[in-house]
Amino acid sequence: MTHNLQPSSWTWDNGAFGTNQFAHPYHGSLYFSAFRANGYTFWQSVPPTLIGSYIWEAAAEKQYPSPNDFINTCFGGIALGEMTYRLSNQIVNNHTRGFKRQFSEILALMVAKQS
């Protein structure tokens, strides 16, 4: 693992398009959305996304860390996370009660987690 902490160990990843352009931003949006949904601002949610992505690349991957995975996870995750955060906030009406409120919260959850 300590080898992955060295900048020289980072190599370009030839992963599949779907993995690099969809899966990595999705996972980055999970980091970002976790903070946005708990009351943090946009800019307060950015550092945890960067840190979470770095930790994953450096400590949890079986492969060498990859700069393109890091970039896609961070910036794609921030963009996707903010879009789904704003969309889910538009779906939920805090003034409704009962079934209508439950339905809107379930729909908002599905939107936020489908990012």
ZIQUIWO-V811546 format. One record per residue. N is the residue number from 1. PHI is phi in whole degrees, -180 to 180 (999 if undefined). OMEGA is omega in whole degrees, -180 to 180 (999 if undefined). D_LAST is the distance of its C-alpha to the last C-alpha in Angstrom with 2 decimals. Layout:
n-><N:N>
phi-><PHI:PHI>
omega-><OMEGA:OMEGA>
d_last-><D_LAST:D_LAST>
//
This chain:
n-><1:2:3:4:5:6:7:8:9:10:11:12:13:14:15:16:17:18:19:20:21:22:23:24:25:26:27:28:29:30:31:32:33:34:35:36:37:38:39:40:41:42:43:44:45:46:47:48:49:50:51:52:53:54:55:56:57:58:59:60:61:62:63:64:65:66:67:68:69:70:71:72:73:74:75:76:77:78:79:80:81:82:83:84:85:86:87:88:89:90:91:92:93:94:95:96:97:98:99:100:101:102:103:104:105:106:107:108:109:110:111:112:113:114:115>
phi-><999:-62:-61:-69:-79:-80:-56:-70:-84:-74:-132:-69:-96:-98:-64:-63:-56:-61:-69:-72:-100:-123:-69:-65:-61:-60:-68:-64:-68:-67:-60:-63:-66:-60:-81:-61:-70:-105:94:-80:-76:-55:-70:-74:-86:-70:-57:-62:-67:-65:-66:-61:-66:-63:-60:-63:-65:-85:-118:-108:-74:-80:-88:-65:-61:-128:-65:-69:-66:-61:-65:-64:-67:-70:-74:-66:-66:-65:-63:-66:-63:-69:-62:-72:-63:-67:-65:-67:-68:-75:-78:-84:-106:-71:-97:-90:-135:73:-61:-60:-67:-61:-62:-66:-69:-66:-63:-63:-63:-65:-66:-66:-92:-93:-59>
omega-><-179:176:-179:179:179:179:-179:-179:-180:-180:179:-177:177:-179:-180:-180:-179:179:-175:-174:180:-176:-180:175:177:-179:174:179:176:175:-175:-177:178:179:-180:-178:180:171:178:178:177:-175:175:-179:-179:-178:178:177:178:-179:179:179:179:-180:179:-179:-174:-172:-172:-179:173:180:173:178:-175:179:-180:175:179:-180:-180:180:-177:-172:174:179:178:-180:-179:179:180:178:-178:175:-179:179:-180:176:177:-178:-176:175:-176:-179:179:180:173:-175:-179:179:180:-180:-179:178:177:178:179:178:-180:178:-177:-177:176:-177:999>
d_last-><30.34:32.47:32.60:28.86:29.54:31.83:30.49:32.55:30.59:27.37:27.14:25.04:22.77:23.17:20.09:18.71:16.72:13.78:13.92:14.46:12.21:9.06:9.66:10.94:8.36:5.82:8.93:9.86:7.09:8.56:11.86:11.24:9.80:12.69:15.09:13.90:13.93:17.39:18.95:18.76:18.75:16.57:19.26:19.82:16.25:16.64:19.40:17.80:14.91:17.76:19.88:17.41:16.68:20.44:21.42:19.25:20.71:24.19:24.63:22.36:22.17:25.04:25.18:26.30:23.85:22.35:21.97:19.54:17.20:17.70:17.08:13.87:12.53:13.91:13.57:10.39:8.85:10.80:9.92:6.13:6.88:9.65:8.33:6.19:9.30:11.65:10.47:10.68:13.98:15.24:14.91:16.85:20.53:22.34:25.63:25.19:26.32:26.58:24.74:23.15:21.63:20.48:18.91:17.02:15.80:14.68:12.85:11.20:10.29:8.83:6.70:5.80:5.40:3.78:0.00>
//
